[in-house]
Amino acid sequence: MHFLAPFFLFALLSLAIPVIIHLFNFRRYQKVYFSNVQFLKEIQEQQASRRNLKERLILAARLLALTFLVFAFARPYIPGKNAPNAGKQQAVSIFVDNSYSMETLNKEGALLDETKRRAKEIASAYSINDRFQLLTQDFEGKHQRLLSRDEFNDAVDAVKISPQSRSLQQIVSRQQGLLNTQHNAVRSSYLVSDFQRNMTNGKPVKSDSTIHFNLVQLKASELPNVAVDSVWLLTAIHRPGESEKLVVRLHNYAGEKAEKIPLKLLINGSQKALGSFTINPHSVQNDTLAFSGLQDGWQRAEIQLQDNPVTFDNQFYFTFNVKQQMPVLLIDGGIVNPFIKAIFDADPFFATKRVADGNVDYAALGTYPLIVLSDVKTISAGLAQQLKTYVVKGGTLVVFPSADADLANYRSFLQPMNSAYPGKLITETTKVSAINLQNPVFKNIFESYPQNPDLPTVKKYYQLNSTSNSGGESIMELPGKQPFWSDYNSGKGKVYILAVPLDDDFSNLQRHALLVPVMFRIALLSGHDQPLFYTLGQDQSIEVPTVQSSGKQILKLVKGTHATIPDVRQQEGSTLLYVSDQLQETGNYELKKQDSTLSVLAFNNNRQESDMSYLNGAALKQIFPQAGAILQPGQASLKGEISELNFGLQLWKLCIILALIFLAAEILLIRLYKFDKQQITTPV
């Protein structure tokens, strides 16, 4: 047994006081004379022995009562796991999980309310002089300091639900960052959470062995839940009035089949599609919604899902832009290619601009979804670098080599973009042998493909060479699987390279019926608009076309009456926005410069929180082997359990109870133990 305040044991010297009183209690007895004391002798002896017994019992009761009273002040305990740290200054970090999953209910009410109550119970188990850190999913700067107990309780009361969702390793590392600055204190950490499976990637958590980590897992019910994981449109370029198809990815996180889940698509406040879907347990399903009748401009879209009892993920927001025209940039060697010009002049949707290779406005390249490079003998180093940057950022480049191309120059231009490049000139007549129906250019285009199609004839062509890891895909092939027209991914964009120029001396492709639909298809697949949506709580940059702002013309993200000023950074060809944790509410936000709307951005919750499955004690111990204790409290308070964990089994209450018992025993002995009333019987 140990004592938290052993200096109180000096008070045991006070035990001498009742002993001294007992030993030197000299009473004056009044003498009473009797004529004959023969009959009183035996009675006197009996009374003296009983009096001595009573006095000894009273003395023992007083000594024991005083002893246990002193022990109570000295706070005895039986050592626990962290007993060597008892009585020392403590620095305690307490993580309060305030993610969306904490909105669910259990027998104690809302899970977040119970989390806050448990955090206060943990703090109450420590001394009033100890210091506490509050950490939440938000990782706010104001929580990177130690608080007194009262300040900590006030900070806990202010915690609200957050869209953030951190991993277990991130949380532990954040706690260690502050605790490692407290060199002279005993450092402890508590994580109060429901511990969803998504908090870990299956790898063990790395932690500082000098910090005592404890996990407090709250009991949450595993609820059925269906959520929209993602959406995407099947067309990259959106034209006014045309039909659109939206693919919706639905995820059923429950172990039971979800029957006839109603789904509704709203665009600019108007209902555009309605559906009902059945999803198997623990499965992902893609469904397609068709709609049309869109006007040009930004489309503010929302998917509404009717699914209870988990409702925080029942809305999914996304935005896209329907353009009145699509800009296309044509770069040539100084002479207009009539075939390319005629292709895009055939449809007023395409707004083409033609420039010579020496007059290109590099700053405006990012405004064109599609750039067509044709009939340029030698590409300058500046143009080559700018086109590479354009493609990496998501642009689409179509390259028709020149009839007198500088092959070494083309190689140095195309090879850094992971694309094939024209090699030696093959002068033999051949014919395109096949088209790749699985390539996005031709996929789902033909209702039925003819047995003997009329394909372009080739008189001579450049052999397209590529590295082994280029990963290109053929659109058209020559005999022997030689690429005739191929596409290659480069960064976020694509490069389409053709083995021939659009010249009658090389082939008849420029006069073939396939050229126009292929070029239109490439153009319509070339959209590199902003993503349909972003996720709250993720540290990511938002890239928009270059926006020039000044001190008076700042950029703002506006939703209703709420406005946020993002951090703006300019880079080559685009503007980057950083919102960090400034946005806390899902929905569609307008990016404004003064009164003009530059773009509309959609933000959704992190769908990791939609999985209402949890780690059990064994899994937590495996993931976090250095965790000292995994507490799963019921209705009882955590204060006693934490105190026993840190200081051992506290005995001061037992000492007070025993002191009161012995005081009561003394009173009973004094009042009820009578020895003077004796019956004297003598023979007459």
ROSELO-300372 format. One line per 5 residues: their letters; for each residue x, y, z of C-alpha. Coordinates in Angstrom, 3 decimals. Layout:
a) X,Y,Z | ...
END
This chain:
mhfla) 0.000,0.000,0.000 | 1.221,3.498,-0.863 | 0.181,7.022,0.163 | -0.378,10.051,-2.052 | 0.175,12.445,0.900
pfflf) 2.446,10.519,3.291 | 3.330,13.658,5.294 | -0.102,13.357,6.972 | 1.168,10.185,8.653 | 2.962,12.395,11.185
allsl) -0.485,12.938,12.648 | -0.324,9.346,13.948 | 1.635,10.806,16.856 | -1.726,12.062,18.084 | -2.560,8.439,18.969
aipvi) -0.579,9.010,22.173 | -3.235,11.425,23.452 | -6.022,8.864,24.155 | -3.417,6.447,25.521 | -2.120,9.037,27.969
ihlfn) -5.638,9.966,29.006 | -6.402,6.310,29.555 | -3.267,5.609,31.625 | -3.433,8.680,33.811 | -7.129,8.938,34.357
frryq) -6.869,9.324,38.200 | -10.362,9.485,39.540 | -11.196,10.467,43.095 | -13.392,7.846,44.653 | -15.651,8.698,47.583
kvyfs) -15.289,6.309,50.467 | -18.469,4.779,51.776 | -18.190,2.810,55.002 | -20.222,-0.275,55.574 | -20.622,-2.196,58.794
nvqfl) -19.733,-5.406,57.001 | -18.137,-5.639,53.526 | -18.060,-9.397,53.440 | -20.841,-9.551,50.873 | -19.341,-6.776,48.623
keiqe) -15.889,-8.209,48.052 | -16.823,-10.571,45.247 | -18.978,-7.910,43.586 | -16.098,-5.358,43.620 | -13.769,-7.752,41.847
qqasr) -16.285,-8.515,39.150 | -17.003,-4.802,38.524 | -13.307,-3.921,38.240 | -12.646,-6.564,35.580 | -15.636,-5.451,33.543
rnlke) -14.637,-1.807,33.849 | -11.133,-2.591,32.582 | -12.537,-4.490,29.567 | -14.871,-1.638,28.641 | -12.125,0.962,28.922
rlila) -9.786,-1.085,26.738 | -12.477,-1.508,24.067 | -13.223,2.216,24.097 | -9.500,2.984,23.856 | -9.108,0.602,20.898
arlla) -12.115,2.172,19.139 | -10.706,5.665,19.645 | -7.244,4.655,18.432 | -8.608,2.909,15.349 | -10.956,5.801,14.506
ltflv) -8.103,8.295,14.791 | -5.740,6.023,12.824 | -8.120,5.621,9.886 | -8.896,9.330,9.947 | -5.183,10.071,9.544
fafar) -4.937,7.433,6.812 | -7.826,9.084,4.959 | -5.903,12.381,4.813 | -2.761,10.541,3.677 | -4.810,8.991,0.790
pyipg) -3.637,5.375,0.712 | -3.869,3.378,-2.495 | -2.949,0.012,-3.940 | -0.614,0.746,-6.891 | -2.007,0.481,-10.437
knapn) -0.327,0.476,-13.850 | 0.682,4.137,-13.722 | 1.173,4.330,-9.968 | 4.806,5.531,-10.127 | 3.468,8.809,-11.591
agkqq) 1.012,9.438,-8.758 | 1.317,12.902,-7.265 | 3.326,14.347,-10.175 | 2.285,17.127,-12.577 | 0.168,15.641,-15.391
avsif) -0.251,16.813,-19.013 | -3.301,15.127,-20.503 | -4.436,15.258,-24.149 | -8.072,14.244,-24.728 | -9.385,13.697,-28.267
vdnsy) -13.129,14.293,-28.681 | -14.427,12.736,-31.893 | -16.847,15.201,-33.492 | -17.131,13.649,-36.962 | -20.472,13.116,-38.668
smetl) -20.850,9.580,-37.313 | -21.183,11.099,-33.825 | -24.620,12.441,-34.809 | -26.060,8.948,-34.380 | -28.003,8.012,-31.259
nkega) -27.523,5.365,-28.592 | -29.159,4.707,-25.227 | -27.398,7.730,-23.745 | -28.664,10.108,-26.458 | -26.565,11.735,-29.175
lldet) -23.135,10.156,-29.382 | -21.401,13.558,-29.451 | -23.074,14.575,-26.165 | -21.860,11.385,-24.521 | -18.366,11.960,-25.919
krrak) -18.244,15.424,-24.351 | -19.529,14.089,-21.036 | -16.910,11.337,-20.991 | -14.154,13.854,-21.719 | -15.205,15.886,-18.672
eiasa) -15.251,12.730,-16.533 | -11.671,11.964,-17.574 | -10.564,15.470,-16.609 | -12.329,15.229,-13.238 | -10.235,12.153,-12.383
ysind) -7.090,14.297,-12.283 | -5.843,16.910,-9.867 | -7.000,20.488,-10.173 | -3.389,21.498,-10.870 | -3.036,19.195,-13.897
rfqll) -3.289,20.591,-17.442 | -5.379,19.367,-20.355 | -5.410,19.616,-24.150 | -8.649,19.343,-26.103 | -8.252,17.921,-29.612
tqdfe) -11.061,17.489,-32.157 | -11.310,16.446,-35.788 | -10.835,20.095,-36.800 | -7.181,20.256,-35.623 | -7.722,23.915,-34.740
gkhqr) -4.800,26.072,-33.739 | -6.541,27.210,-30.537 | -6.448,23.615,-29.309 | -2.660,23.471,-29.483 | -2.249,24.570,-25.867
llsrd) -2.831,23.244,-22.378 | -5.845,24.370,-20.356 | -6.935,24.266,-16.747 | -9.782,21.923,-15.891 | -12.419,24.679,-15.962
efnda) -11.102,26.033,-19.268 | -11.084,22.510,-20.678 | -14.714,21.925,-19.670 | -15.755,25.208,-21.312 | -13.894,24.258,-24.499
vdavk) -15.590,20.837,-24.551 | -19.028,22.476,-24.303 | -18.244,24.494,-27.462 | -17.427,21.436,-29.621 | -19.750,20.946,-32.609
ispqs) -20.084,18.408,-35.410 | -17.337,18.751,-38.038 | -17.035,17.521,-41.643 | -13.420,16.518,-40.984 | -12.455,12.844,-40.748
rslqq) -8.920,12.113,-39.532 | -7.135,8.801,-39.360 | -6.071,7.278,-36.061 | -2.420,7.844,-36.934 | -3.033,11.546,-37.649
ivsrq) -4.788,11.994,-34.311 | -2.039,10.263,-32.336 | 0.678,12.237,-34.118 | -1.136,15.505,-33.382 | -1.412,14.666,-29.681
qglln) 2.256,13.712,-29.521 | 3.208,17.023,-31.111 | 1.963,18.977,-28.089 | 2.731,16.460,-25.336 | 6.359,16.124,-26.429
tqhna) 6.870,19.771,-25.506 | 5.958,19.013,-21.866 | 9.257,17.534,-20.711 | 8.735,17.853,-16.949 | 5.197,16.451,-16.782
vrssy) 3.734,12.978,-16.868 | 2.087,12.717,-20.317 | -1.132,10.868,-20.998 | -3.486,10.652,-23.964 | -7.148,9.661,-24.253
lvsdf) -9.087,9.086,-27.459 | -12.877,9.178,-27.005 | -14.557,7.921,-30.179 | -16.790,5.291,-31.710 | -13.713,4.059,-33.642
qrnmt) -15.157,3.419,-37.071 | -13.241,1.040,-39.286 | -12.414,3.880,-41.666 | -10.183,5.503,-39.020 | -7.369,3.120,-39.899
ngkpv) -5.874,1.697,-43.065 | -5.052,-1.600,-41.381 | -1.491,-0.625,-40.488 | -0.399,-0.485,-36.825 | -0.368,2.978,-35.265
ksdst) 3.075,4.347,-34.470 | 3.261,6.146,-31.122 | 5.698,7.455,-28.513 | 6.294,4.804,-25.847 | 6.767,7.477,-23.146
ihfnl) 3.143,8.620,-23.481 | 0.351,6.605,-21.870 | -2.357,6.103,-24.511 | -5.866,5.058,-23.506 | -8.838,4.417,-25.798
vqlka) -12.415,5.085,-24.709 | -14.801,3.423,-27.154 | -18.418,4.512,-27.019 | -21.056,1.992,-27.890 | -22.711,2.925,-31.159
selpn) -25.393,1.012,-32.970 | -24.539,-0.405,-36.396 | -27.176,1.315,-38.495 | -28.194,0.576,-42.090 | -27.058,3.265,-44.476
vavds) -27.049,3.946,-48.211 | -25.066,6.868,-49.609 | -24.057,8.379,-52.939 | -20.307,7.826,-53.198 | -19.672,9.676,-56.440
vwllt) -21.165,10.924,-59.710 | -19.840,11.569,-63.189 | -21.226,12.682,-66.531 | -20.666,10.581,-69.624 | -19.931,13.605,-71.813
aihrp) -17.017,15.932,-71.224 | -18.480,18.872,-73.155 | -22.031,19.936,-72.371 | -24.115,21.667,-75.024 | -27.390,23.547,-74.441
gesek) -30.521,21.473,-74.967 | -28.722,18.172,-75.548 | -29.370,14.948,-73.654 | -27.059,14.130,-70.778 | -26.406,10.962,-68.827
lvvrl) -25.312,11.008,-65.205 | -23.803,7.926,-63.563 | -24.513,7.697,-59.830 | -22.493,5.349,-57.644 | -24.585,4.089,-54.729
hnyag) -23.033,2.283,-51.775 | -24.996,0.092,-49.367 | -22.955,-0.142,-46.158 | -25.441,-2.384,-44.340 | -25.616,-6.154,-44.136
ekaek) -29.173,-6.148,-45.473 | -30.521,-5.449,-48.933 | -31.738,-1.885,-49.442 | -35.097,-2.057,-51.191 | -36.429,0.628,-53.543
iplkl) -34.352,3.571,-52.360 | -35.863,6.731,-53.934 | -33.420,9.041,-55.698 | -34.076,12.497,-57.095 | -31.916,14.774,-59.269
lings) -32.385,18.524,-59.017 | -30.634,21.016,-61.297 | -30.957,24.718,-60.549 | -33.856,23.877,-58.240 | -35.842,21.955,-60.884
qkalg) -36.370,18.210,-60.784 | -34.704,16.586,-63.804 | -34.779,12.874,-63.014 | -36.324,10.445,-60.571 | -35.437,6.846,-59.798
sftin) -35.774,4.010,-57.323 | -33.005,1.484,-56.759 | -32.419,-1.772,-54.903 | -28.874,-2.484,-53.707 | -27.466,-5.724,-52.345
phsvq) -25.843,-5.756,-48.886 | -22.273,-4.451,-48.638 | -22.137,-3.655,-52.345 | -21.587,-0.770,-54.748 | -23.920,-0.186,-57.676
ndtla) -23.735,2.241,-60.601 | -26.993,3.577,-61.986 | -27.606,6.010,-64.834 | -29.974,8.960,-64.841 | -30.862,10.657,-68.145
fsglq) -31.953,14.277,-68.409 | -32.007,17.128,-70.930 | -33.219,20.672,-71.489 | -30.296,22.521,-69.941 | -29.623,26.172,-70.633
dgwqr) -26.115,27.522,-71.027 | -24.281,28.600,-67.885 | -23.369,27.018,-64.560 | -25.580,24.148,-63.440 | -26.087,23.779,-59.671
aeiql) -27.039,20.138,-59.203 | -28.104,18.125,-56.169 | -28.957,14.463,-55.672 | -31.414,13.755,-52.869 | -31.582,10.314,-51.316
qdnpv) -34.309,9.254,-48.880 | -32.559,6.986,-46.399 | -33.087,6.828,-42.642 | -31.946,6.894,-39.873 | -28.505,8.148,-41.062
tfdnq) -29.248,11.396,-42.869 | -26.027,13.469,-42.991 | -25.061,11.864,-46.330 | -28.493,11.996,-48.005 | -27.513,14.948,-50.223
fyftf) -24.801,15.023,-52.841 | -23.880,18.241,-54.643 | -22.095,18.763,-57.957 | -21.740,21.492,-60.569 | -20.848,21.719,-64.240
nvkqq) -20.864,24.323,-66.963 | -22.972,24.186,-70.114 | -21.157,26.214,-72.744 | -22.720,28.076,-75.623 | -19.560,27.494,-77.647
mpvll) -16.391,25.473,-77.321 | -13.141,27.300,-78.111 | -10.609,25.415,-80.256 | -7.113,26.669,-81.049 | -5.542,25.742,-84.404
idggi) -1.756,26.153,-84.603 | -0.066,25.747,-87.959 | 3.206,26.588,-89.662 | 1.868,29.730,-91.290 | -0.436,28.192,-93.889
vnpfi) -4.030,27.356,-92.947 | -4.892,23.677,-93.263 | -8.194,23.753,-95.179 | -9.326,20.331,-94.040 | -9.015,21.062,-90.302
kaifd) -10.633,24.461,-90.728 | -13.534,22.937,-92.642 | -14.125,20.313,-89.929 | -14.764,22.841,-87.153 | -16.471,25.409,-89.362
adpff) -19.173,22.820,-90.037 | -20.609,23.184,-86.520 | -21.221,26.647,-84.979 | -20.711,25.152,-81.523 | -16.954,25.231,-82.139
atkrv) -15.368,28.675,-81.951 | -12.022,28.227,-83.671 | -9.062,30.511,-83.567 | -6.141,29.992,-85.941 | -2.599,31.244,-85.208
adgnv) 0.852,30.597,-86.643 | 3.310,28.739,-84.435 | 5.336,31.893,-83.884 | 2.405,34.033,-82.645 | 0.886,31.841,-79.942
dyaal) -0.374,33.588,-76.786 | 1.032,31.246,-74.165 | -0.999,32.773,-71.312 | -4.297,31.934,-73.051 | -3.555,28.276,-73.816
gtypl) -5.392,27.094,-70.692 | -8.676,28.553,-71.952 | -8.838,26.055,-74.844 | -10.082,22.518,-74.152 | -8.603,21.412,-77.501
ivlsd) -5.498,22.476,-79.421 | -4.747,21.113,-82.893 | -1.121,21.355,-84.060 | -0.612,20.757,-87.784 | 1.948,21.318,-90.529
vktis) 4.655,22.753,-88.265 | 8.094,21.705,-89.448 | 10.025,22.663,-86.316 | 8.428,23.337,-82.922 | 10.228,25.974,-80.893
aglaq) 11.475,25.143,-77.409 | 9.161,27.736,-75.841 | 6.061,26.412,-77.593 | 7.042,22.828,-76.780 | 7.357,23.648,-73.069
qlkty) 4.065,25.541,-72.949 | 2.185,22.762,-74.755 | 3.628,20.206,-72.349 | 2.397,22.278,-69.393 | -0.989,22.644,-71.068
vvkgg) -1.378,18.880,-71.526 | -0.181,17.984,-68.031 | -2.828,20.302,-66.569 | -5.606,18.521,-68.461 | -5.585,19.859,-71.989
tlvvf) -6.031,17.814,-75.160 | -3.483,18.131,-77.962 | -3.928,16.668,-81.453 | -0.711,16.512,-83.495 | -0.673,16.180,-87.294
psada) 3.006,16.050,-88.331 | 4.282,18.187,-91.167 | 5.072,16.626,-94.529 | 8.669,17.820,-94.090 | 8.825,17.417,-90.320
dlany) 12.102,17.681,-88.414 | 11.907,14.212,-86.871 | 14.527,14.871,-84.189 | 12.652,17.996,-83.148 | 9.346,16.106,-82.964
rsflq) 10.970,13.442,-80.817 | 12.274,15.986,-78.297 | 8.827,17.602,-78.286 | 6.611,14.518,-77.890 | 8.740,12.094,-75.883
pmnsa) 8.638,14.174,-72.636 | 4.838,14.011,-72.845 | 4.932,10.198,-72.753 | 3.720,10.134,-76.359 | 4.862,8.292,-79.471
ypgkl) 6.786,10.339,-82.001 | 7.206,10.060,-85.800 | 10.266,8.068,-86.829 | 11.441,7.053,-90.248 | 9.218,7.564,-93.270
itett) 7.730,4.333,-94.703 | 6.976,4.680,-98.401 | 4.695,1.762,-99.182 | 1.042,1.735,-100.027 | -1.160,0.150,-97.379
kvsai) -4.524,0.541,-95.752 | -5.842,1.012,-92.257 | -6.607,-2.520,-91.134 | -8.704,-1.963,-87.998 | -10.235,0.579,-85.680
nlqnp) -10.367,0.114,-81.926 | -14.042,-0.035,-81.003 | -13.132,-0.061,-77.282 | -11.325,3.239,-77.462 | -13.473,6.078,-76.038
vfkni) -13.405,7.755,-79.449 | -15.376,4.897,-81.030 | -17.007,3.283,-77.992 | -20.816,3.135,-78.195 | -20.760,4.995,-81.531
fesyp) -21.775,2.237,-83.944 | -25.093,0.458,-83.538 | -23.695,-2.310,-85.771 | -20.209,-2.471,-87.207 | -19.987,-3.612,-90.880
qnpdl) -18.046,-6.723,-91.835 | -15.921,-5.029,-94.516 | -15.729,-1.336,-93.630 | -14.242,1.227,-95.965 | -11.124,2.398,-94.134
ptvkk) -8.552,5.050,-95.188 | -5.868,4.204,-97.710 | -2.257,5.143,-96.923 | 0.470,5.883,-99.512 | 3.273,6.626,-97.073
yyqln) 3.463,7.290,-93.339 | 5.767,7.957,-90.437 | 6.472,4.988,-88.215 | 5.295,5.923,-84.710 | 7.921,5.007,-82.120
stsns) 7.299,4.958,-78.380 | 8.921,3.807,-75.162 | 7.849,0.588,-73.498 | 6.068,2.389,-70.636 | 4.205,4.961,-72.705
ggesi) 0.934,3.039,-72.381 | -0.717,4.422,-75.493 | -3.909,3.107,-77.037 | -4.569,2.817,-80.760 | -7.539,4.446,-82.399
melpg) -6.674,3.081,-85.852 | -4.082,0.471,-86.819 | -2.118,-0.470,-89.898 | -1.303,-4.086,-90.785 | 0.954,-5.773,-88.232
kqpfw) -0.658,-3.737,-85.440 | 1.366,-0.701,-86.431 | -0.253,2.406,-84.855 | -1.796,4.807,-87.334 | -3.629,7.081,-84.903
sdyns) -3.040,6.714,-81.145 | -3.709,8.541,-77.919 | -1.431,8.822,-74.891 | -2.096,10.028,-71.351 | 0.194,12.753,-70.080
gkgkv) -0.547,14.121,-66.630 | -4.223,15.024,-66.578 | -4.456,15.449,-70.357 | -4.106,13.535,-73.592 | -1.995,13.647,-76.713
yilav) -3.385,12.310,-80.004 | -0.666,11.627,-82.595 | -1.277,10.683,-86.248 | 1.202,8.874,-88.489 | 0.426,11.056,-91.522
plddd) -0.160,14.739,-92.200 | -3.472,15.749,-93.729 | -1.952,15.719,-97.202 | -3.066,13.938,-100.378 | 0.489,12.682,-100.934
fsnlq) 0.290,10.628,-97.716 | -3.282,9.288,-97.448 | -6.914,9.968,-98.196 | -7.823,10.397,-94.500 | -8.523,14.113,-94.991
rhall) -11.239,13.245,-97.508 | -12.518,10.149,-95.681 | -15.872,10.078,-93.890 | -14.234,8.975,-90.628 | -12.186,12.129,-90.090
vpvmf) -15.030,14.487,-89.144 | -16.719,12.229,-86.528 | -13.343,11.267,-85.037 | -12.299,14.898,-84.645 | -15.703,15.859,-83.248
riall) -15.506,12.966,-80.801 | -12.008,13.961,-79.688 | -13.216,17.528,-79.206 | -16.236,16.451,-77.160 | -14.027,14.211,-74.989
sghdq) -11.503,16.952,-74.445 | -13.297,18.906,-71.760 | -10.987,19.626,-68.859 | -13.429,21.553,-66.745 | -13.046,21.655,-62.989
plfyt) -14.092,18.550,-61.023 | -17.808,18.069,-60.501 | -17.358,18.238,-56.721 | -14.850,18.552,-53.888 | -14.781,16.958,-50.443
lgqdq) -14.845,18.948,-47.235 | -12.029,18.291,-44.827 | -9.457,17.286,-47.411 | -6.322,19.361,-47.845 | -6.563,19.926,-51.558
sievp) -6.103,22.830,-53.916 | -8.872,24.048,-56.196 | -7.597,24.883,-59.662 | -9.500,27.406,-61.751 | -8.587,29.309,-64.933
tvqss) -6.232,32.203,-64.373 | -7.888,34.994,-62.391 | -6.145,38.300,-61.810 | -7.092,39.800,-58.460 | -5.971,42.854,-56.536
gkqil) -6.374,44.208,-53.039 | -9.774,45.686,-53.915 | -10.898,42.799,-56.106 | -10.567,39.772,-53.868 | -11.985,36.344,-54.638
klvkg) -14.755,35.037,-52.402 | -16.639,31.752,-52.061 | -20.252,32.645,-51.394 | -23.189,30.498,-50.304 | -26.255,32.464,-49.292
thati) -25.157,34.970,-46.655 | -21.938,33.086,-45.871 | -18.756,34.297,-47.593 | -15.247,32.851,-47.317 | -12.053,34.399,-48.632
pdvrq) -9.741,31.582,-49.805 | -5.973,31.714,-50.009 | -5.119,32.522,-53.659 | -1.899,31.509,-55.365 | -1.021,32.077,-58.981
qegst) 0.821,29.490,-61.010 | 1.605,29.076,-64.662 | -1.646,28.831,-66.601 | -4.048,28.666,-63.624 | -5.059,30.007,-60.236
llyvs) -5.030,27.813,-57.117 | -7.453,28.293,-54.234 | -6.881,26.876,-50.751 | -9.810,26.801,-48.328 | -8.286,24.555,-45.639
dqlqe) -10.907,24.194,-42.873 | -12.756,27.440,-43.618 | -15.756,25.662,-45.152 | -17.880,23.682,-42.702 | -21.141,23.345,-44.625
tgnye) -21.888,21.256,-47.707 | -23.487,22.762,-50.792 | -22.793,24.758,-53.943 | -20.584,27.826,-53.551 | -20.145,30.639,-56.069
lkkqd) -16.606,31.866,-56.734 | -17.032,35.617,-57.096 | -14.830,38.520,-58.021 | -16.773,41.545,-56.882 | -20.252,40.960,-58.353
stlsv) -19.286,38.616,-61.203 | -19.500,34.843,-60.814 | -16.376,33.151,-62.173 | -17.257,29.584,-61.249 | -19.519,27.448,-59.072
lafnn) -17.951,24.814,-56.804 | -19.669,21.936,-55.010 | -18.556,20.552,-51.636 | -19.727,17.300,-50.040 | -19.123,15.431,-46.804
nrqes) -16.395,12.851,-46.562 | -18.116,9.556,-47.431 | -15.773,7.630,-45.131 | -18.116,8.556,-42.285 | -21.000,6.769,-44.013
dmsyl) -19.688,3.330,-43.079 | -21.353,2.622,-39.720 | -19.166,-0.365,-38.826 | -16.799,-0.251,-35.880 | -13.615,-1.839,-34.579
ngaal) -13.936,-4.181,-31.618 | -11.551,-4.345,-28.671 | -9.373,-7.058,-30.208 | -9.047,-5.169,-33.496 | -8.172,-1.953,-31.656
kqifp) -5.482,-3.730,-29.676 | -4.039,-5.145,-32.886 | -4.084,-1.770,-34.659 | -2.833,0.135,-31.606 | -0.665,-2.322,-29.630
qagai) 0.836,0.419,-27.422 | -2.564,1.509,-26.089 | -2.501,0.896,-22.344 | -6.222,0.452,-21.776 | -9.284,0.116,-23.982
lqpgq) -12.241,1.331,-21.952 | -15.792,0.567,-23.023 | -17.872,2.339,-20.373 | -21.496,1.618,-19.719 | -23.665,3.953,-17.688
aslkg) -21.095,4.283,-14.880 | -18.761,7.266,-14.623 | -15.239,7.011,-15.958 | -13.800,9.012,-13.067 | -13.290,6.064,-10.733
eisel) -11.930,3.849,-13.491 | -9.453,6.503,-14.639 | -8.363,7.197,-11.051 | -7.774,3.509,-10.440 | -5.887,3.231,-13.718
nfglq) -3.570,6.145,-12.908 | -3.214,6.001,-9.138 | -4.296,2.469,-8.289 | -7.170,1.440,-6.006 | -8.022,4.468,-3.827
lwklc) -8.648,3.563,-0.178 | -9.324,6.945,1.439 | -13.085,6.503,1.278 | -12.766,3.140,2.967 | -10.630,4.757,5.674
iilal) -13.305,7.382,6.369 | -15.976,4.692,6.555 | -13.883,2.680,9.010 | -13.178,5.784,11.104 | -16.906,6.461,11.346
iflaa) -17.595,2.834,12.221 | -15.112,2.906,15.116 | -16.473,6.241,16.358 | -19.922,4.714,16.343 | -18.544,1.683,18.187
eilli) -17.090,3.974,20.860 | -20.444,5.702,21.333 | -22.233,2.376,21.613 | -19.722,1.091,24.135 | -20.114,4.167,26.307
rlykf) -23.899,4.255,26.166 | -24.887,0.606,26.103 | -22.149,-1.310,27.911 | -23.372,-1.127,31.572 | -21.685,-3.012,34.415
dkqqi) -22.897,-1.224,37.610 | -26.300,-2.832,37.887 | -25.668,-6.155,39.559 | -28.146,-8.423,41.313 | -26.835,-9.437,44.737
ttpv) -28.387,-12.548,46.072 | -27.485,-13.687,49.613 | -28.981,-16.417,51.649 | -31.157,-15.201,54.490
END
